[in-house]
Amino acid sequence: MMIPLMLNAERETLDAWGSPEDIGAVTIVGPIAVSGKILIGGVDKSVFGGLYAATRGIYRVVYGFHEHATLLDGALKMTDEKSGREVIYGPGDSWIIEKDTSMIWEILTPSIRKSYIAIIMN
């Protein structure tokens, strides 16, 4: 199976996932609504991935998995709390985050959408 995720493609409707707290994060400035769709695997598997979206705001998340993601829509500033490194991402930009990394997400536009692959390793 191949799942194309193109920058200029029509956007699939995502499932409401609630707030950052519902995915293990902490809202700093909100309210924030998050949504997504698992396209491969599942959160109970060692590898899973799909689409994720969030509305404007700021939240903190400590990653429970390794992640590779690409921003499809919007603008996002991410700050690594340990190093203090800040990066602003736009559509087409990607990142890799190591498990147990504490990140601050600041959504700079009304919403963002990313594609991602998550790997859970002990």
Protein Blocks (a to p, Z undefined) as FASTA:
>chain_A
ZZdddfkbccdddddebjfklnopacfbdcdddddddfbgcfkbmbdcddddddeddddd
ddfbdcddddfbdcdddddfknopacdddehiacdddehiacddddfbfbdcdddddddd
ZZ
